[in-house]
Amino acid sequence: MSALDEFMLVLGKPMALVGIAGQLLFSSRFIVQWVASERKRDSVVPTSFWYLSIAGGAMTAIYAAWRRDPVFLVAQVSGLLVYVRNLMLIRKSNTRDAAEVRL
């Protein structure tokens, strides 16, 4: 079976749509970050960047597990830890800022 035939065979499976959708979500975070930075005229990482990272990373991790690709799966899962940790830090910072405003 040629590489093209194998590629088309994988694309014909429903799980391939999960992988493609995950990759599109994951890639869209860069556009979100770029637009936010251009609007502020400064480098900014909006919270939505991390949510898109989690959604896209989780979907591509599911796809990697389906493909039984341990290298791809470990890369996605380790990324998910970073994305979740960033949201935890943002939440902590927002809580601290809100507490300062009340004082």
Backbone hydrogen bonds, N-H to C=O, Kabsch-Sander energy under -0.5 kcal/mol:
donor,donor_aa,acceptor,acceptor_aa,energy
6,E,2,S,-2.4
7,F,3,A,-2.4
8,M,4,L,-2.5
9,L,5,D,-2.1
10,V,6,E,-2.2
11,L,7,F,-2.3
12,G,8,M,-1.2
13,K,10,V,-1.8
16,A,13,K,-1.5
17,L,13,K,-0.7
17,L,14,P,-1.0
18,V,14,P,-0.9
19,G,15,M,-2.0
20,I,16,A,-2.8
21,A,17,L,-2.8
22,G,18,V,-2.5
23,Q,19,G,-2.2
24,L,20,I,-2.4
25,L,21,A,-2.6
26,F,22,G,-2.7
27,S,23,Q,-2.5
28,S,24,L,-2.1
29,R,25,L,-0.9
29,R,26,F,-0.6
30,F,27,S,-1.4
31,I,27,S,-0.7
32,V,28,S,-2.2
33,Q,29,R,-2.4
34,W,30,F,-2.3
35,V,31,I,-2.7
36,A,32,V,-2.3
37,S,33,Q,-2.2
38,E,34,W,-2.5
39,R,35,V,-2.3
40,K,36,A,-1.7
41,R,37,S,-1.4
42,D,37,S,-1.6
44,V,42,D,-0.6
49,F,46,P,-1.5
50,W,46,P,-0.7
50,W,47,T,-0.8
51,Y,47,T,-1.6
52,L,48,S,-2.7
53,S,49,F,-1.9
54,I,50,W,-2.2
55,A,51,Y,-2.7
56,G,52,L,-2.8
57,G,53,S,-2.6
58,A,54,I,-2.7
59,M,55,A,-2.1
60,T,56,G,-2.4
61,A,57,G,-2.0
62,I,58,A,-2.3
63,Y,59,M,-2.1
64,A,60,T,-2.5
65,A,61,A,-2.4
66,W,62,I,-2.3
67,R,63,Y,-2.3
68,R,64,A,-0.5
68,R,65,A,-0.8
69,D,64,A,-2.6
73,L,69,D,-2.4
74,V,70,P,-2.6
75,A,71,V,-2.0
76,Q,72,F,-2.1
77,V,73,L,-2.6
78,S,74,V,-2.5
79,G,75,A,-1.7
80,L,76,Q,-2.2
81,L,77,V,-1.5
82,V,78,S,-1.3
83,Y,79,G,-2.3
84,V,80,L,-2.5
85,R,81,L,-2.2
86,N,82,V,-2.2
87,L,83,Y,-1.8
88,M,84,V,-2.2
89,L,85,R,-2.4
90,I,86,N,-2.3
91,R,87,L,-2.6
92,K,88,M,-2.4
93,S,89,L,-2.4
94,N,90,I,-2.7
95,T,91,R,-2.4
96,R,92,K,-2.3
97,D,93,S,-2.7
98,A,94,N,-2.3
99,A,95,T,-2.1
100,E,96,R,-2.0
101,V,97,D,-1.8
102,R,98,A,-1.6
103,L,99,A,-1.0
